[in-house]
Amino acid sequence: MILCARLPWFRLSAALRRAVSPHESAFLVDRPLRGRVVEATDPVLAAGVRIGMDARQALRWVPFGRMVLDEPAATALRWEAMLALLSAVGPLEDGGLGLAFLRLDEDEDEPARWFGAVRDALRPSGLPVCLGAAVNRFVARLATYRGGGGAVCPPGREDTFVADAPVERLPLDEDALLRLRLLGVRTLGDFSLLPPSYLERLGPEAGRWYALAHGIDDPGVTVRRLPPRLQAVKGK
């Protein structure tokens, strides 16, 4: 099992120098003039703002939202401090700002004990953490969105566990995301039902996205070389 620790709005918290409230309307931009949104709280996203949107356009959607300038150097230093705290729990993998993975022992069948250890380790930071566990990194990360207390995907249930996650959780490029929205694809379950003939139109990464939509985290998957389990599903 792999445990994922996700610190929501970490970059925004670092720029504000405090923990961000989930009810707060704030978003982070990459530069002061002609900047673009790189992180935003849920109320801002619910208002229609999207990651990558022009900052001035975002302000039109949330005129009372707080726009904060990213501070990459300071944020990187703070993330190193978070990784140092987490390293006390066990060997970890840096998943990027605000995201870390820890591999649980093979005979460990109580992820909840590890969840407690991670929360204790990060308590000095004052930052909230969302936790999840699964047999691979992608599903473990999705599990962090199912209640911050710690969700666990049972082995063998990955495809059904991820089915209702929004399609934006996939590492899609903007063009593919727009095409999928126009097609009415809203969830990973919707994406998993697309025929291979359509997937090929989305480009060389479509096979990997398709595998992820089934809960399979295999970077070597392509549209023409689907895992046997998925080939069997498509053959029915």
C-alpha positions in Angstrom: 0.0 0.0 0.0 1.0 3.6 -0.6 0.0 6.5 1.6 -0.5 9.9 0.1 -0.3 13.1 2.1 -1.7 16.1 0.3 -1.5 19.6 1.8 -4.3 21.5 0.2 -3.5 25.0 -1.2 0.1 24.6 0.0 1.5 27.2 -2.4 -1.2 29.7 -1.5 -0.6 29.0 2.2 3.1 29.6 1.8 2.5 33.0 0.0 0.0 34.0 2.7 2.3 32.7 5.5 -0.7 31.0 7.1 -3.0 28.1 6.7 -5.8 28.8 4.2 -9.4 28.4 5.3 -11.5 26.1 3.1 -14.2 28.8 3.1 -11.8 31.6 2.0 -12.0 33.1 -1.5 -8.4 33.4 -2.5 -6.3 32.4 -5.5 -2.6 32.4 -6.4 -1.1 33.9 -9.6 2.3 33.3 -11.1 3.1 37.0 -11.9 1.7 40.4 -11.1 0.9 41.6 -14.6 -0.8 39.3 -17.1 -0.5 36.5 -14.6 -2.5 33.3 -14.6 -4.2 31.4 -11.8 -2.0 28.5 -10.5 -4.0 27.6 -7.4 -7.4 28.5 -6.0 -9.6 27.6 -3.1 -12.9 25.7 -3.6 -15.2 28.8 -3.3 -13.2 30.4 -6.1 -13.3 27.3 -8.3 -17.0 27.0 -7.6 -17.5 30.6 -8.9 -16.1 29.5 -12.3 -12.4 30.3 -12.0 -10.2 27.7 -13.6 -6.5 26.9 -13.2 -4.6 28.7 -16.0 -7.2 31.4 -16.3 -6.0 35.0 -16.8 -5.9 36.7 -13.4 -7.9 39.7 -14.6 -10.6 37.4 -15.8 -10.6 35.5 -12.5 -11.1 38.8 -10.7 -14.2 39.4 -12.8 -15.6 36.0 -11.6 -14.7 36.7 -7.9 -14.4 40.5 -7.5 -14.1 40.1 -3.8 -11.6 37.3 -3.9 -8.0 37.8 -2.7 -5.4 37.6 -5.4 -2.0 36.5 -4.0 1.4 36.5 -5.9 3.3 33.2 -5.9 6.7 33.2 -4.1 8.5 30.2 -5.6 11.8 30.5 -3.5 10.0 30.8 -0.2 7.5 28.1 -1.0 10.3 25.7 -2.0 12.1 26.3 1.3 8.9 25.7 3.2 8.2 22.5 1.3 11.6 21.2 2.2 10.7 21.8 5.9 7.5 19.8 5.4 9.4 16.9 3.8 11.8 17.0 6.8 8.9 16.6 9.2 7.4 13.7 7.1 10.7 11.9 6.9 10.4 11.2 10.6 7.5 8.8 9.7 9.4 6.8 7.1 11.0 6.8 3.6 9.0 9.1 1.3 8.8 10.3 -2.2 8.4 13.9 -3.1 5.3 14.3 -5.3 5.8 18.0 -5.8 4.7 21.0 -3.8 2.0 19.9 -1.3 2.2 16.2 -2.2 4.2 13.3 -0.7 4.0 9.5 -0.8 5.1 6.9 1.7 5.2 3.2 1.0 3.6 1.1 3.8 5.2 -2.2 4.9 3.9 -5.2 3.0 2.5 -6.7 6.2 0.9 -3.4 7.3 -2.9 -3.8 7.2 -3.8 -0.7 9.3 -3.2 2.5 7.3 -5.1 4.4 10.0 -2.1 4.0 12.3 0.1 5.6 9.6 -2.5 8.4 9.1 -2.1 9.3 12.7 1.7 9.3 12.5 1.6 11.7 9.5 -0.8 14.0 11.2 1.3 14.1 14.3 4.5 14.7 12.3 2.9 17.7 10.5 1.2 19.2 13.5 4.0 21.7 14.2 3.4 23.3 10.8 -0.2 24.2 11.6 -1.2 23.2 8.1 -4.1 20.8 7.3 -3.4 17.6 5.6 -5.6 15.2 3.6 -4.7 11.5 3.6 -5.4 8.5 1.4 -4.0 5.0 0.8 -4.2 2.6 -2.1 -2.0 0.2 -4.1 -0.7 2.9 -6.4 0.1 6.6 -6.2 -2.7 7.9 -8.5 -5.5 6.2 -6.6 -3.9 7.1 -3.2 -3.9 10.7 -4.3 -7.6 10.5 -5.3 -8.4 9.0 -1.9 -7.2 12.2 -0.3 -10.2 13.9 -1.7 -12.6 11.5 0.0 -12.6 13.1 3.5 -9.4 14.5 4.9 -9.4 12.1 7.8 -8.0 9.3 5.6 -9.7 7.1 3.0 -8.4 3.7 1.9 -9.1 2.1 -1.4 -9.4 -1.7 -0.9 -7.0 -3.6 -3.3 -8.8 -4.8 -6.4 -11.5 -2.1 -6.2 -9.5 0.7 -7.9 -11.7 1.1 -11.0 -14.9 1.5 -9.0 -13.2 3.7 -6.4 -12.1 6.3 -8.9 -15.1 6.2 -11.2 -16.9 9.2 -9.7 -13.8 11.5 -9.5 -14.0 14.5 -11.8 -12.2 14.1 -15.1 -10.0 17.1 -14.1 -8.1 14.8 -11.7 -6.4 13.3 -14.8 -3.2 14.9 -16.0 -5.0 16.2 -19.1 -3.8 19.0 -21.4 -6.1 22.0 -21.9 -7.1 20.9 -25.5 -8.1 17.4 -24.3 -10.0 18.7 -21.3 -12.0 21.1 -23.5 -12.9 18.3 -26.0 -14.0 16.0 -23.2 -16.2 18.7 -21.6 -17.8 19.3 -25.0 -18.4 15.6 -25.3 -20.1 15.5 -21.9 -17.3 13.6 -20.1 -17.4 14.7 -16.5 -16.0 11.8 -14.4 -13.3 9.2 -14.7 -16.1 6.7 -15.1 -17.3 8.5 -18.2 -13.8 8.6 -19.6 -13.3 4.9 -19.0 -16.2 4.1 -21.3 -14.8 6.0 -24.3 -14.0 3.7 -27.3 -10.4 3.2 -28.3 -11.1 4.9 -31.6 -11.9 8.1 -29.9 -9.0 7.8 -27.5 -6.6 7.8 -30.3 -7.8 11.2 -31.4 -6.7 12.6 -28.0 -3.0 12.0 -28.6 -0.3 9.7 -27.4 -1.0 10.3 -23.7 -4.6 9.0 -24.0 -3.7 5.4 -23.2 -2.2 6.5 -19.9 -5.2 8.6 -19.1 -7.5 5.7 -19.9 -5.6 3.4 -17.6 -5.7 5.9 -14.8 -9.4 6.2 -15.3 -9.6 2.5 -14.5 -7.3 3.0 -11.4 -4.2 1.6 -13.1 -1.1 3.7 -12.6 1.2 2.4 -15.3 3.3 5.0 -17.2 4.0 2.5 -20.0 0.4 2.0 -21.1 -0.6 3.2 -24.6 -3.8 3.2 -26.5 -2.6 0.3 -28.7 -1.2 -1.6 -25.7 -4.0 -1.7 -23.1 -3.6 -3.9 -20.0 -5.1 -7.4 -20.6 -7.9 -6.6 -18.0 -9.0 -3.6 -20.0 -8.8 -5.4 -23.3 -11.2 -8.0 -21.8 -13.6 -5.2 -20.7 -13.5 -3.6 -24.2 -14.1 -7.0 -25.8 -17.4 -7.6 -24.1 
